[in-house]
Amino acid sequence: MDQLLFLIIEGARNLWRHKLTALGAVFSVFFTLFLIGVLLVMNDNTDKLINYFRGKYKIEVFFNESVSNEQASKLVKNIRTIPGVRSTTLISKEDAMSIFKSQFDEDVMELLGYNPFPASCVVNVIKQKNVSLSVEPIIHRIKSLDGVSEVHYQGRLIKRIESYFQKFLKAITYLSGVVLVISIIIISNTIRLTIYSKKELIRALELIGATKLFIQVPFMVEAMIHGLIGAVLASVTIAGSVIFVNAKLGVLYNVSLELNGIIIALWLTGIGLFISLLGSQRAIARFLK
Amino acid sequence: MIRLNNVSFSYEKGFGLSNINLDVSEGEFAFLIGPTGSGKTTLLRLIYMDLLPDSGQVEVLGHKSPKIKKNSIPFLRRRIGMVFQDYQLLDDRNLFDNVALALHVIGDDTADIYDRVMEALNDVGLSGKEQHYPSELSGGEQQRACIARAMVKEPELILADEPTGNVDPVAAYELVKLLEEINNEGTAVLMASHNYGLIKGRGHRIIEMQEGGIRRS
């Protein structure tokens, strides 16, 4: 028990003894965890982002003038069954007239003596981020329905947004993998340098009869402390960045980023501990005969 | 205590030891002498199993190489105190912590460590300097600290590799006297040196090495 306590304290004291190398290691952990944290925040907010953009999609379907409200209602029900459609809103002939009246302050009935507006509907598409959305098939199905006169939609814009979104998802996935691998290599090399600077200590310990475990434990404790400090700094920086970005975004676009602070901090701590321990193990193994 | 039977060892670049036969008994004090490059350090490294022989057998305190398992070597070294020409003290901790490290390694109780370290420092004449860092000590004092670290765990054998190599003649004489005092308590000492003047006439066994072999024992 005394020995274990000594080894833990020794690991902690090594941080102070080798302040500069410890600073380098902590910075590497912090930097890589910050990148990973940014990716986690982006992943968390993808849903929100795609909801925001897809919420802007609007497909307006105008029926023939001869289509009655009842027939329009049936058509709307049909449209709702098309894959990719989340909801529909029927705008009856009367609704259309009152919308016109509210917007232009003109009573068409008084002017023309009849209601010229066709029934129509607004189609909302699905918002889930995991579902790839292609609007063309939906439009094609709607157009093929009897009674549909015109379909208005922002085809090119939707296509472009969806294509960017798919690229973004792929990029995030690849980037996460690359950042993780790079971070393990960077941390491993930093710790290797740290340990290289302590090869004298390792040699002295070997000569006085220290077992491999005795030599390894302080380095592992030290690496865990590097990981923890790096994770705390990265979590705080990410939280600060999200608050800053939200303050700016809120003013301009009235949207805000979500931050699952505790979950992200836990992830970063776990990853920080894992890569620090892995890095220290790899580095120590090189110096222990 | 130490037995070498037909031991040969060569480094990748050549040199080393050839066909060494040697016995050192419990409680014995022996000087290992010879010019630089004669194989003194290699012989000591074989004894504390930092090197394993190419042929023959090294037996130390019941452990035999080359069959010894790697994880048994630390346990052999805990029974051997080692003193080096370059001290091998750690610059990042004070004298007390340097000496105490040897006791932490063997898992001694924290409560005992303080008393044992202070006693060892007192025995080597470094009382009052326990808070000093190695860089604040003279060469002779650093070497005595190294001896304190070796003796604090009460080893059965002390191996000293040119311990007087970096100290002035007076300090060298005192170091040999210190090792003799430790030997008087029953610890065997094998000290390598190329300083014939220092060891001459002290009444101890002299093992003379030359070109990787034992010339006289």
Chai-1 contact restraints between the chains, C-beta under 6 A:
chainA,res_idxA,chainB,res_idxB,connection_type,confidence,min_distance_angstrom,max_distance_angstrom,comment,restraint_id
A,D2,B,D109,contact,1.0,0.0,6.0,A-B,restraint_1
A,D2,B,T110,contact,1.0,0.0,6.0,A-B,restraint_2
A,Q3,B,G107,contact,1.0,0.0,6.0,A-B,restraint_3
A,F6,B,H104,contact,1.0,0.0,6.0,A-B,restraint_4
A,R17,B,D92,contact,1.0,0.0,6.0,A-B,restraint_5
A,L201,B,L90,contact,1.0,0.0,6.0,A-B,restraint_6
A,A204,B,Q88,contact,1.0,0.0,6.0,A-B,restraint_7
A,A204,B,L90,contact,1.0,0.0,6.0,A-B,restraint_8
A,L207,B,M82,contact,1.0,0.0,6.0,A-B,restraint_9
A,I208,B,A102,contact,1.0,0.0,6.0,A-B,restraint_10
A,I208,B,V105,contact,1.0,0.0,6.0,A-B,restraint_11
A,G209,B,P74,contact,1.0,0.0,6.0,A-B,restraint_12
A,G209,B,R77,contact,1.0,0.0,6.0,A-B,restraint_13
A,G209,B,R78,contact,1.0,0.0,6.0,A-B,restraint_14
A,G209,B,V105,contact,1.0,0.0,6.0,A-B,restraint_15
A,A210,B,V105,contact,1.0,0.0,6.0,A-B,restraint_16
A,T211,B,P74,contact,1.0,0.0,6.0,A-B,restraint_17
